[in-house]
């Protein structure tokens, strides 16, 4: 889906979002913990980011992420 949408725009830049992550929601939600399958939030976020950014790079796009998302993942 991301590749289809990104392909609709001529820009070489494409934002993948970056809204701040509420770490406590991930830690306190039982379903989320089950879905993480033993991975840490950092590991799950890394896998997601690698997949989405890889899809964009395959289209010749440069993924753009808001600084706040990076900051929050670094302080975990």
mmCIF file of the N, C-alpha and C atoms, coordinates in Angstrom:
data_MODEL
# 
_entry.id   MODEL 
# 
loop_
_atom_site.group_PDB 
_atom_site.id 
_atom_site.type_symbol 
_atom_site.label_atom_id 
_atom_site.label_alt_id 
_atom_site.label_comp_id 
_atom_site.label_asym_id 
_atom_site.label_entity_id 
_atom_site.label_seq_id 
_atom_site.pdbx_PDB_ins_code 
_atom_site.Cartn_x 
_atom_site.Cartn_y 
_atom_site.Cartn_z 
_atom_site.occupancy 
_atom_site.B_iso_or_equiv 
_atom_site.pdbx_formal_charge 
_atom_site.auth_seq_id 
_atom_site.auth_comp_id 
_atom_site.auth_asym_id 
_atom_site.auth_atom_id 
_atom_site.pdbx_PDB_model_num 
ATOM 1   N N  . UNK A 1 1  ? 0.825  -1.179  0.000  1.00 0.00 ? 1  UNK A N  1 
ATOM 2   C CA . UNK A 1 1  ? 0.000  0.000   0.000  1.00 0.00 ? 1  UNK A CA 1 
ATOM 3   C C  . UNK A 1 1  ? 0.880  1.257   0.000  1.00 0.00 ? 1  UNK A C  1 
ATOM 4   N N  . UNK A 1 2  ? 1.908  1.255   0.830  1.00 0.00 ? 2  UNK A N  1 
ATOM 5   C CA . UNK A 1 2  ? 2.792  2.420   0.900  1.00 0.00 ? 2  UNK A CA 1 
ATOM 6   C C  . UNK A 1 2  ? 3.442  2.680   -0.456 1.00 0.00 ? 2  UNK A C  1 
ATOM 7   N N  . UNK A 1 3  ? 3.876  1.629   -1.111 1.00 0.00 ? 3  UNK A N  1 
ATOM 8   C CA . UNK A 1 3  ? 4.497  1.791   -2.435 1.00 0.00 ? 3  UNK A CA 1 
ATOM 9   C C  . UNK A 1 3  ? 3.510  2.366   -3.442 1.00 0.00 ? 3  UNK A C  1 
ATOM 10  N N  . UNK A 1 4  ? 2.277  1.914   -3.391 1.00 0.00 ? 4  UNK A N  1 
ATOM 11  C CA . UNK A 1 4  ? 1.257  2.414   -4.323 1.00 0.00 ? 4  UNK A CA 1 
ATOM 12  C C  . UNK A 1 4  ? 1.004  3.897   -4.114 1.00 0.00 ? 4  UNK A C  1 
ATOM 13  N N  . UNK A 1 5  ? 0.891  4.290   -2.867 1.00 0.00 ? 5  UNK A N  1 
ATOM 14  C CA . UNK A 1 5  ? 0.634  5.700   -2.564 1.00 0.00 ? 5  UNK A CA 1 
ATOM 15  C C  . UNK A 1 5  ? 1.846  6.553   -2.914 1.00 0.00 ? 5  UNK A C  1 
ATOM 16  N N  . UNK A 1 6  ? 3.023  6.111   -2.507 1.00 0.00 ? 6  UNK A N  1 
ATOM 17  C CA . UNK A 1 6  ? 4.238  6.888   -2.770 1.00 0.00 ? 6  UNK A CA 1 
ATOM 18  C C  . UNK A 1 6  ? 4.459  7.071   -4.269 1.00 0.00 ? 6  UNK A C  1 
ATOM 19  N N  . UNK A 1 7  ? 4.075  6.073   -5.054 1.00 0.00 ? 7  UNK A N  1 
ATOM 20  C CA . UNK A 1 7  ? 4.240  6.164   -6.498 1.00 0.00 ? 7  UNK A CA 1 
ATOM 21  C C  . UNK A 1 7  ? 3.340  7.193   -7.163 1.00 0.00 ? 7  UNK A C  1 
ATOM 22  N N  . UNK A 1 8  ? 2.367  7.699   -6.439 1.00 0.00 ? 8  UNK A N  1 
ATOM 23  C CA . UNK A 1 8  ? 1.440  8.681   -6.997 1.00 0.00 ? 8  UNK A CA 1 
ATOM 24  C C  . UNK A 1 8  ? 2.013  10.099  -7.005 1.00 0.00 ? 8  UNK A C  1 
ATOM 25  N N  . UNK A 1 9  ? 3.126  10.305  -6.302 1.00 0.00 ? 9  UNK A N  1 
ATOM 26  C CA . UNK A 1 9  ? 3.669  11.650  -6.143 1.00 0.00 ? 9  UNK A CA 1 
ATOM 27  C C  . UNK A 1 9  ? 5.053  11.740  -6.771 1.00 0.00 ? 9  UNK A C  1 
ATOM 28  N N  . UNK A 1 10 ? 5.336  12.831  -7.476 1.00 0.00 ? 10 UNK A N  1 
ATOM 29  C CA . UNK A 1 10 ? 6.608  12.958  -8.174 1.00 0.00 ? 10 UNK A CA 1 
ATOM 30  C C  . UNK A 1 10 ? 7.805  13.269  -7.266 1.00 0.00 ? 10 UNK A C  1 
ATOM 31  N N  . UNK A 1 11 ? 7.568  13.746  -6.071 1.00 0.00 ? 11 UNK A N  1 
ATOM 32  C CA . UNK A 1 11 ? 8.672  14.124  -5.191 1.00 0.00 ? 11 UNK A CA 1 
ATOM 33  C C  . UNK A 1 11 ? 9.547  12.916  -4.856 1.00 0.00 ? 11 UNK A C  1 
ATOM 34  N N  . UNK A 1 12 ? 10.824 13.176  -4.649 1.00 0.00 ? 12 UNK A N  1 
ATOM 35  C CA . UNK A 1 12 ? 11.725 12.107  -4.219 1.00 0.00 ? 12 UNK A CA 1 
ATOM 36  C C  . UNK A 1 12 ? 11.673 11.918  -2.706 1.00 0.00 ? 12 UNK A C  1 
ATOM 37  N N  . UNK A 1 13 ? 11.003 12.824  -2.011 1.00 0.00 ? 13 UNK A N  1 
ATOM 38  C CA . UNK A 1 13 ? 10.847 12.721  -0.552 1.00 0.00 ? 13 UNK A CA 1 
ATOM 39  C C  . UNK A 1 13 ? 9.459  12.193  -0.226 1.00 0.00 ? 13 UNK A C  1 
ATOM 40  N N  . UNK A 1 14 ? 9.384  11.353  0.822  1.00 0.00 ? 14 UNK A N  1 
ATOM 41  C CA . UNK A 1 14 ? 8.078  10.840  1.242  1.00 0.00 ? 14 UNK A CA 1 
ATOM 42  C C  . UNK A 1 14 ? 8.090  10.672  2.751  1.00 0.00 ? 14 UNK A C  1 
ATOM 43  N N  . UNK A 1 15 ? 7.155  11.316  3.421  1.00 0.00 ? 15 UNK A N  1 
ATOM 44  C CA . UNK A 1 15 ? 7.082  11.241  4.879  1.00 0.00 ? 15 UNK A CA 1 
ATOM 45  C C  . UNK A 1 15 ? 6.388  9.962   5.325  1.00 0.00 ? 15 UNK A C  1 
ATOM 46  N N  . UNK A 1 16 ? 7.009  9.296   6.277  1.00 0.00 ? 16 UNK A N  1 
ATOM 47  C CA . UNK A 1 16 ? 6.406  8.097   6.851  1.00 0.00 ? 16 UNK A CA 1 
ATOM 48  C C  . UNK A 1 16 ? 5.766  8.400   8.198  1.00 0.00 ? 16 UNK A C  1 
ATOM 49  N N  . UNK A 1 17 ? 5.529  9.660   8.450  1.00 0.00 ? 17 UNK A N  1 
ATOM 50  C CA . UNK A 1 17 ? 4.860  10.042  9.696  1.00 0.00 ? 17 UNK A CA 1 
ATOM 51  C C  . UNK A 1 17 ? 5.871  10.397  10.760 1.00 0.00 ? 17 UNK A C  1 
ATOM 52  N N  . UNK A 1 18 ? 5.602  9.916   11.939 1.00 0.00 ? 18 UNK A N  1 
ATOM 53  C CA . UNK A 1 18 ? 6.517  10.198  13.034 1.00 0.00 ? 18 UNK A CA 1 
ATOM 54  C C  . UNK A 1 18 ? 5.819  10.790  14.229 1.00 0.00 ? 18 UNK A C  1 
ATOM 55  N N  . UNK A 1 19 ? 4.514  10.583  14.311 1.00 0.00 ? 19 UNK A N  1 
ATOM 56  C CA . UNK A 1 19 ? 3.829  11.063  15.502 1.00 0.00 ? 19 UNK A CA 1 
ATOM 57  C C  . UNK A 1 19 ? 4.473  10.428  16.725 1.00 0.00 ? 19 UNK A C  1 
ATOM 58  N N  . UNK A 1 20 ? 4.483  11.181  17.803 1.00 0.00 ? 20 UNK A N  1 
ATOM 59  C CA . UNK A 1 20 ? 5.118  10.698  19.014 1.00 0.00 ? 20 UNK A CA 1 
ATOM 60  C C  . UNK A 1 20 ? 4.471  9.389   19.469 1.00 0.00 ? 20 UNK A C  1 
ATOM 61  N N  . UNK A 1 21 ? 5.303  8.499   19.916 1.00 0.00 ? 21 UNK A N  1 
ATOM 62  C CA . UNK A 1 21 ? 4.853  7.202   20.400 1.00 0.00 ? 21 UNK A CA 1 
ATOM 63  C C  . UNK A 1 21 ? 4.635  7.291   21.900 1.00 0.00 ? 21 UNK A C  1 
ATOM 64  N N  . UNK A 1 22 ? 3.478  6.855   22.333 1.00 0.00 ? 22 UNK A N  1 
ATOM 65  C CA . UNK A 1 22 ? 3.211  6.812   23.765 1.00 0.00 ? 22 UNK A CA 1 
ATOM 66  C C  . UNK A 1 22 ? 3.658  5.436   24.259 1.00 0.00 ? 22 UNK A C  1 
ATOM 67  N N  . UNK A 1 23 ? 4.868  5.371   24.766 1.00 0.00 ? 23 UNK A N  1 
ATOM 68  C CA . UNK A 1 23 ? 5.485  4.114   25.158 1.00 0.00 ? 23 UNK A CA 1 
ATOM 69  C C  . UNK A 1 23 ? 4.656  3.402   26.224 1.00 0.00 ? 23 UNK A C  1 
ATOM 70  N N  . UNK A 1 24 ? 4.055  4.137   27.098 1.00 0.00 ? 24 UNK A N  1 
ATOM 71  C CA . UNK A 1 24 ? 3.271  3.526   28.168 1.00 0.00 ? 24 UNK A CA 1 
ATOM 72  C C  . UNK A 1 24 ? 2.101  2.724   27.612 1.00 0.00 ? 24 UNK A C  1 
ATOM 73  N N  . UNK A 1 25 ? 1.489  3.203   26.525 1.00 0.00 ? 25 UNK A N  1 
ATOM 74  C CA . UNK A 1 25 ? 0.388  2.457   25.902 1.00 0.00 ? 25 UNK A CA 1 
ATOM 75  C C  . UNK A 1 25 ? 0.868  1.087   25.446 1.00 0.00 ? 25 UNK A C  1 
ATOM 76  N N  . UNK A 1 26 ? 2.054  1.030   24.875 1.00 0.00 ? 26 UNK A N  1 
ATOM 77  C CA . UNK A 1 26 ? 2.599  -0.249  24.430 1.00 0.00 ? 26 UNK A CA 1 
ATOM 78  C C  . UNK A 1 26 ? 2.884  -1.155  25.620 1.00 0.00 ? 26 UNK A C  1 
ATOM 79  N N  . UNK A 1 27 ? 3.431  -0.582  26.671 1.00 0.00 ? 27 UNK A N  1 
ATOM 80  C CA . UNK A 1 27 ? 3.803  -1.376  27.844 1.00 0.00 ? 27 UNK A CA 1 
ATOM 81  C C  . UNK A 1 27 ? 2.585  -1.866  28.621 1.00 0.00 ? 27 UNK A C  1 
ATOM 82  N N  . UNK A 1 28 ? 1.529  -1.069  28.661 1.00 0.00 ? 28 UNK A N  1 
ATOM 83  C CA . UNK A 1 28 ? 0.364  -1.384  29.495 1.00 0.00 ? 28 UNK A CA 1 
ATOM 84  C C  . UNK A 1 28 ? -0.729 -2.175  28.788 1.00 0.00 ? 28 UNK A C  1 
ATOM 85  N N  . UNK A 1 29 ? -0.662 -2.302  27.466 1.00 0.00 ? 29 UNK A N  1 
ATOM 86  C CA . UNK A 1 29 ? -1.727 -2.957  26.723 1.00 0.00 ? 29 UNK A CA 1 
ATOM 87  C C  . UNK A 1 29 ? -1.384 -4.430  26.486 1.00 0.00 ? 29 UNK A C  1 
ATOM 88  N N  . UNK A 1 30 ? -2.185 -5.315  27.060 1.00 0.00 ? 30 UNK A N  1 
ATOM 89  C CA . UNK A 1 30 ? -1.914 -6.759  26.980 1.00 0.00 ? 30 UNK A CA 1 
ATOM 90  C C  . UNK A 1 30 ? -1.917 -7.257  25.540 1.00 0.00 ? 30 UNK A C  1 
ATOM 91  N N  . UNK A 1 31 ? -2.860 -6.806  24.724 1.00 0.00 ? 31 UNK A N  1 
ATOM 92  C CA . UNK A 1 31 ? -2.926 -7.258  23.327 1.00 0.00 ? 31 UNK A CA 1 
ATOM 93  C C  . UNK A 1 31 ? -1.683 -6.840  22.560 1.00 0.00 ? 31 UNK A C  1 
ATOM 94  N N  . UNK A 1 32 ? -1.234 -5.625  22.792 1.00 0.00 ? 32 UNK A N  1 
ATOM 95  C CA . UNK A 1 32 ? -0.022 -5.156  22.122 1.00 0.00 ? 32 UNK A CA 1 
ATOM 96  C C  . UNK A 1 32 ? 1.171  -5.995  22.534 1.00 0.00 ? 32 UNK A C  1 
ATOM 97  N N  . UNK A 1 33 ? 1.276  -6.312  23.804 1.00 0.00 ? 33 UNK A N  1 
ATOM 98  C CA . UNK A 1 33 ? 2.376  -7.144  24.270 1.00 0.00 ? 33 UNK A CA 1 
ATOM 99  C C  . UNK A 1 33 ? 2.347  -8.517  23.596 1.00 0.00 ? 33 UNK A C  1 
ATOM 100 N N  . UNK A 1 34 ? 1.154  -9.076  23.427 1.00 0.00 ? 34 UNK A N  1 
ATOM 101 C CA . UNK A 1 34 ? 1.037  -10.363 22.724 1.00 0.00 ? 34 UNK A CA 1 
ATOM 102 C C  . UNK A 1 34 ? 1.460  -10.205 21.263 1.00 0.00 ? 34 UNK A C  1 
ATOM 103 N N  . UNK A 1 35 ? 1.024  -9.121  20.634 1.00 0.00 ? 35 UNK A N  1 
ATOM 104 C CA . UNK A 1 35 ? 1.355  -8.883  19.226 1.00 0.00 ? 35 UNK A CA 1 
ATOM 105 C C  . UNK A 1 35 ? 2.853  -8.668  19.014 1.00 0.00 ? 35 UNK A C  1 
ATOM 106 N N  . UNK A 1 36 ? 3.527  -8.125  20.007 1.00 0.00 ? 36 UNK A N  1 
ATOM 107 C CA . UNK A 1 36 ? 4.969  -7.913  19.891 1.00 0.00 ? 36 UNK A CA 1 
ATOM 108 C C  . UNK A 1 36 ? 5.717  -9.246  19.890 1.00 0.00 ? 36 UNK A C  1 
ATOM 109 N N  . UNK A 1 37 ? 5.084  -10.292 20.385 1.00 0.00 ? 37 UNK A N  1 
ATOM 110 C CA . UNK A 1 37 ? 5.666  -11.634 20.327 1.00 0.00 ? 37 UNK A CA 1 
ATOM 111 C C  . UNK A 1 37 ? 7.029  -11.764 20.978 1.00 0.00 ? 37 UNK A C  1 
ATOM 112 N N  . UNK A 1 38 ? 7.217  -11.097 22.100 1.00 0.00 ? 38 UNK A N  1 
ATOM 113 C CA . UNK A 1 38 ? 8.493  -11.182 22.804 1.00 0.00 ? 38 UNK A CA 1 
ATOM 114 C C  . UNK A 1 38 ? 9.520  -10.160 22.365 1.00 0.00 ? 38 UNK A C  1 
ATOM 115 N N  . UNK A 1 39 ? 9.199  -9.419  21.299 1.00 0.00 ? 39 UNK A N  1 
ATOM 116 C CA . UNK A 1 39 ? 10.117 -8.365  20.865 1.00 0.00 ? 39 UNK A CA 1 
ATOM 117 C C  . UNK A 1 39 ? 9.927  -7.143  21.734 1.00 0.00 ? 39 UNK A C  1 
ATOM 118 N N  . UNK A 1 40 ? 10.973 -6.362  21.869 1.00 0.00 ? 40 UNK A N  1 
ATOM 119 C CA . UNK A 1 40 ? 10.839 -5.078  22.543 1.00 0.00 ? 40 UNK A CA 1 
ATOM 120 C C  . UNK A 1 40 ? 10.178 -4.105  21.583 1.00 0.00 ? 40 UNK A C  1 
ATOM 121 N N  . UNK A 1 41 ? 9.691  -2.998  22.108 1.00 0.00 ? 41 UNK A N  1 
ATOM 122 C CA . UNK A 1 41 ? 9.112  -1.961  21.262 1.00 0.00 ? 41 UNK A CA 1 
ATOM 123 C C  . UNK A 1 41 ? 10.154 -1.460  20.266 1.00 0.00 ? 41 UNK A C  1 
ATOM 124 N N  . UNK A 1 42 ? 11.384 -1.314  20.716 1.00 0.00 ? 42 UNK A N  1 
ATOM 125 C CA . UNK A 1 42 ? 12.446 -0.839  19.832 1.00 0.00 ? 42 UNK A CA 1 
ATOM 126 C C  . UNK A 1 42 ? 12.664 -1.809  18.672 1.00 0.00 ? 42 UNK A C  1 
ATOM 127 N N  . UNK A 1 43 ? 12.642 -3.109  18.955 1.00 0.00 ? 43 UNK A N  1 
ATOM 128 C CA . UNK A 1 43 ? 12.822 -4.110  17.902 1.00 0.00 ? 43 UNK A CA 1 
ATOM 129 C C  . UNK A 1 43 ? 11.661 -4.086  16.909 1.00 0.00 ? 43 UNK A C  1 
ATOM 130 N N  . UNK A 1 44 ? 10.444 -3.975  17.421 1.00 0.00 ? 44 UNK A N  1 
ATOM 131 C CA . UNK A 1 44 ? 9.270  -3.936  16.544 1.00 0.00 ? 44 UNK A CA 1 
ATOM 132 C C  . UNK A 1 44 ? 9.276  -2.669  15.691 1.00 0.00 ? 44 UNK A C  1 
ATOM 133 N N  . UNK A 1 45 ? 9.623  -1.547  16.294 1.00 0.00 ? 45 UNK A N  1 
ATOM 134 C CA . UNK A 1 45 ? 9.680  -0.287  15.557 1.00 0.00 ? 45 UNK A CA 1 
ATOM 135 C C  . UNK A 1 45 ? 10.775 -0.329  14.493 1.00 0.00 ? 45 UNK A C  1 
ATOM 136 N N  . UNK A 1 46 ? 11.900 -0.937  14.824 1.00 0.00 ? 46 UNK A N  1 
ATOM 137 C CA . UNK A 1 46 ? 12.984 -1.065  13.852 1.00 0.00 ? 46 UNK A CA 1 
ATOM 138 C C  . UNK A 1 46 ? 12.542 -1.909  12.655 1.00 0.00 ? 46 UNK A C  1 
ATOM 139 N N  . UNK A 1 47 ? 11.875 -3.031  12.913 1.00 0.00 ? 47 UNK A N  1 
ATOM 140 C CA . UNK A 1 47 ? 11.400 -3.888  11.819 1.00 0.00 ? 47 UNK A CA 1 
ATOM 141 C C  . UNK A 1 47 ? 10.404 -3.146  10.934 1.00 0.00 ? 47 UNK A C  1 
ATOM 142 N N  . UNK A 1 48 ? 9.487  -2.405  11.551 1.00 0.00 ? 48 UNK A N  1 
ATOM 143 C CA . UNK A 1 48 ? 8.502  -1.621  10.809 1.00 0.00 ? 48 UNK A CA 1 
ATOM 144 C C  . UNK A 1 48 ? 9.195  -0.553  9.959  1.00 0.00 ? 48 UNK A C  1 
ATOM 145 N N  . UNK A 1 49 ? 10.132 0.149   10.571 1.00 0.00 ? 49 UNK A N  1 
ATOM 146 C CA . UNK A 1 49 ? 10.835 1.226   9.863  1.00 0.00 ? 49 UNK A CA 1 
ATOM 147 C C  . UNK A 1 49 ? 11.663 0.668   8.709  1.00 0.00 ? 49 UNK A C  1 
ATOM 148 N N  . UNK A 1 50 ? 12.350 -0.437  8.929  1.00 0.00 ? 50 UNK A N  1 
ATOM 149 C CA . UNK A 1 50 ? 13.145 -1.039  7.860  1.00 0.00 ? 50 UNK A CA 1 
ATOM 150 C C  . UNK A 1 50 ? 12.258 -1.443  6.679  1.00 0.00 ? 50 UNK A C  1 
ATOM 151 N N  . UNK A 1 51 ? 11.082 -2.010  6.987  1.00 0.00 ? 51 UNK A N  1 
ATOM 152 C CA . UNK A 1 51 ? 10.165 -2.438  5.916  1.00 0.00 ? 51 UNK A CA 1 
ATOM 153 C C  . UNK A 1 51 ? 9.605  -1.252  5.138  1.00 0.00 ? 51 UNK A C  1 
ATOM 154 N N  . UNK A 1 52 ? 9.114  -0.235  5.846  1.00 0.00 ? 52 UNK A N  1 
ATOM 155 C CA . UNK A 1 52 ? 8.514  0.905   5.159  1.00 0.00 ? 52 UNK A CA 1 
ATOM 156 C C  . UNK A 1 52 ? 9.567  1.706   4.393  1.00 0.00 ? 52 UNK A C  1 
ATOM 157 N N  . UNK A 1 53 ? 10.716 1.930   5.002  1.00 0.00 ? 53 UNK A N  1 
ATOM 158 C CA . UNK A 1 53 ? 11.756 2.702   4.335  1.00 0.00 ? 53 UNK A CA 1 
ATOM 159 C C  . UNK A 1 53 ? 12.351 1.920   3.167  1.00 0.00 ? 53 UNK A C  1 
ATOM 160 N N  . UNK A 1 54 ? 12.444 0.604   3.299  1.00 0.00 ? 54 UNK A N  1 
ATOM 161 C CA . UNK A 1 54 ? 12.929 -0.220  2.199  1.00 0.00 ? 54 UNK A CA 1 
ATOM 162 C C  . UNK A 1 54 ? 12.019 -0.121  0.987  1.00 0.00 ? 54 UNK A C  1 
ATOM 163 N N  . UNK A 1 55 ? 10.711 -0.144  1.232  1.00 0.00 ? 55 UNK A N  1 
ATOM 164 C CA . UNK A 1 55 ? 9.750  -0.027  0.132  1.00 0.00 ? 55 UNK A CA 1 
ATOM 165 C C  . UNK A 1 55 ? 9.900  1.317   -0.579 1.00 0.00 ? 55 UNK A C  1 
ATOM 166 N N  . UNK A 1 56 ? 10.106 2.362   0.181  1.00 0.00 ? 56 UNK A N  1 
ATOM 167 C CA . UNK A 1 56 ? 10.270 3.692   -0.422 1.00 0.00 ? 56 UNK A CA 1 
ATOM 168 C C  . UNK A 1 56 ? 11.584 3.804   -1.187 1.00 0.00 ? 56 UNK A C  1 
ATOM 169 N N  . UNK A 1 57 ? 12.649 3.269   -0.613 1.00 0.00 ? 57 UNK A N  1 
ATOM 170 C CA . UNK A 1 57 ? 13.950 3.323   -1.283 1.00 0.00 ? 57 UNK A CA 1 
ATOM 171 C C  . UNK A 1 57 ? 13.915 2.553   -2.600 1.00 0.00 ? 57 UNK A C  1 
ATOM 172 N N  . UNK A 1 58 ? 13.148 1.470   -2.641 1.00 0.00 ? 58 UNK A N  1 
ATOM 173 C CA . UNK A 1 58 ? 13.011 0.700   -3.881 1.00 0.00 ? 58 UNK A CA 1 
ATOM 174 C C  . UNK A 1 58 ? 12.353 1.516   -4.986 1.00 0.00 ? 58 UNK A C  1 
ATOM 175 N N  . UNK A 1 59 ? 11.598 2.538   -4.595 1.00 0.00 ? 59 UNK A N  1 
ATOM 176 C CA . UNK A 1 59 ? 10.958 3.424   -5.568 1.00 0.00 ? 59 UNK A CA 1 
ATOM 177 C C  . UNK A 1 59 ? 11.822 4.647   -5.878 1.00 0.00 ? 59 UNK A C  1 
ATOM 178 N N  . UNK A 1 60 ? 13.016 4.712   -5.280 1.00 0.00 ? 60 UNK A N  1 
ATOM 179 C CA . UNK A 1 60 ? 13.888 5.860   -5.483 1.00 0.00 ? 60 UNK A CA 1 
ATOM 180 C C  . UNK A 1 60 ? 13.503 7.057   -4.627 1.00 0.00 ? 60 UNK A C  1 
ATOM 181 N N  . UNK A 1 61 ? 12.710 6.807   -3.591 1.00 0.00 ? 61 UNK A N  1 
ATOM 182 C CA . UNK A 1 61 ? 12.276 7.883   -2.694 1.00 0.00 ? 61 UNK A CA 1 
ATOM 183 C C  . UNK A 1 61 ? 13.184 7.936   -1.468 1.00 0.00 ? 61 UNK A C  1 
ATOM 184 N N  . UNK A 1 62 ? 13.236 9.103   -0.856 1.00 0.00 ? 62 UNK A N  1 
ATOM 185 C CA . UNK A 1 62 ? 13.949 9.276   0.404  1.00 0.00 ? 62 UNK A CA 1 
ATOM 186 C C  . UNK A 1 62 ? 12.922 9.368   1.520  1.00 0.00 ? 62 UNK A C  1 
ATOM 187 N N  . UNK A 1 63 ? 12.931 8.410   2.468  1.00 0.00 ? 63 UNK A N  1 
ATOM 188 C CA . UNK A 1 63 ? 11.986 8.459   3.576  1.00 0.00 ? 63 UNK A CA 1 
ATOM 189 C C  . UNK A 1 63 ? 12.302 9.645   4.501  1.00 0.00 ? 63 UNK A C  1 
ATOM 190 N N  . UNK A 1 64 ? 11.264 10.304  4.974  1.00 0.00 ? 64 UNK A N  1 
ATOM 191 C CA . UNK A 1 64 ? 11.409 11.426  5.883  1.00 0.00 ? 64 UNK A CA 1 
ATOM 192 C C  . UNK A 1 64 ? 10.637 11.097  7.157  1.00 0.00 ? 64 UNK A C  1 
ATOM 193 N N  . UNK A 1 65 ? 11.289 11.285  8.316  1.00 0.00 ? 65 UNK A N  1 
ATOM 194 C CA . UNK A 1 65 ? 10.665 11.002  9.611  1.00 0.00 ? 65 UNK A CA 1 
ATOM 195 C C  . UNK A 1 65 ? 10.807 12.243  10.476 1.00 0.00 ? 65 UNK A C  1 
ATOM 196 N N  . UNK A 1 66 ? 9.764  12.580  11.181 1.00 0.00 ? 66 UNK A N  1 
ATOM 197 C CA . UNK A 1 66 ? 9.825  13.720  12.088 1.00 0.00 ? 66 UNK A CA 1 
ATOM 198 C C  . UNK A 1 66 ? 10.803 13.430  13.214 1.00 0.00 ? 66 UNK A C  1 
ATOM 199 N N  . UNK A 1 67 ? 11.529 14.448  13.635 1.00 0.00 ? 67 UNK A N  1 
ATOM 200 C CA . UNK A 1 67 ? 12.553 14.300  14.670 1.00 0.00 ? 67 UNK A CA 1 
ATOM 201 C C  . UNK A 1 67 ? 11.992 13.779  15.978 1.00 0.00 ? 67 UNK A C  1 
ATOM 202 N N  . UNK A 1 68 ? 10.787 14.185  16.345 1.00 0.00 ? 68 UNK A N  1 
ATOM 203 C CA . UNK A 1 68 ? 10.212 13.761  17.623 1.00 0.00 ? 68 UNK A CA 1 
ATOM 204 C C  . UNK A 1 68 ? 10.115 12.257  17.758 1.00 0.00 ? 68 UNK A C  1 
ATOM 205 N N  . UNK A 1 69 ? 9.812  11.556  16.677 1.00 0.00 ? 69 UNK A N  1 
ATOM 206 C CA . UNK A 1 69 ? 9.705  10.091  16.732 1.00 0.00 ? 69 UNK A CA 1 
ATOM 207 C C  . UNK A 1 69 ? 11.065 9.487   17.026 1.00 0.00 ? 69 UNK A C  1 
ATOM 208 N N  . UNK A 1 70 ? 12.100 10.020  16.420 1.00 0.00 ? 70 UNK A N  1 
ATOM 209 C CA . UNK A 1 70 ? 13.437 9.511   16.657 1.00 0.00 ? 70 UNK A CA 1 
ATOM 210 C C  . UNK A 1 70 ? 13.838 9.780   18.100 1.00 0.00 ? 70 UNK A C  1 
ATOM 211 N N  . UNK A 1 71 ? 13.570 10.967  18.578 1.00 0.00 ? 71 UNK A N  1 
ATOM 212 C CA . UNK A 1 71 ? 13.926 11.315  19.947 1.00 0.00 ? 71 UNK A CA 1 
ATOM 213 C C  . UNK A 1 71 ? 13.247 10.391  20.947 1.00 0.00 ? 71 UNK A C  1 
ATOM 214 N N  . UNK A 1 72 ? 11.977 10.142  20.749 1.00 0.00 ? 72 UNK A N  1 
ATOM 215 C CA . UNK A 1 72 ? 11.272 9.297   21.702 1.00 0.00 ? 72 UNK A CA 1 
ATOM 216 C C  . UNK A 1 72 ? 11.771 7.862   21.688 1.00 0.00 ? 72 UNK A C  1 
ATOM 217 N N  . UNK A 1 73 ? 12.167 7.359   20.536 1.00 0.00 ? 73 UNK A N  1 
ATOM 218 C CA . UNK A 1 73 ? 12.666 5.991   20.504 1.00 0.00 ? 73 UNK A CA 1 
ATOM 219 C C  . UNK A 1 73 ? 14.057 5.918   21.108 1.00 0.00 ? 73 UNK A C  1 
ATOM 220 N N  . UNK A 1 74 ? 14.784 7.016   21.099 1.00 0.00 ? 74 UNK A N  1 
ATOM 221 C CA . UNK A 1 74 ? 16.130 7.000   21.675 1.00 0.00 ? 74 UNK A CA 1 
ATOM 222 C C  . UNK A 1 74 ? 16.119 7.060   23.202 1.00 0.00 ? 74 UNK A C  1 
ATOM 223 N N  . UNK A 1 75 ? 15.047 7.545   23.785 1.00 0.00 ? 75 UNK A N  1 
ATOM 224 C CA . UNK A 1 75 ? 15.028 7.669   25.239 1.00 0.00 ? 75 UNK A CA 1 
ATOM 225 C C  . UNK A 1 75 ? 14.369 6.487   25.918 1.00 0.00 ? 75 UNK A C  1 
ATOM 226 N N  . UNK A 1 76 ? 13.980 5.487   25.153 1.00 0.00 ? 76 UNK A N  1 
ATOM 227 C CA . UNK A 1 76 ? 13.308 4.318   25.734 1.00 0.00 ? 76 UNK A CA 1 
ATOM 228 C C  . UNK A 1 76 ? 14.218 3.549   26.629 1.00 0.00 ? 76 UNK A C  1 
# 
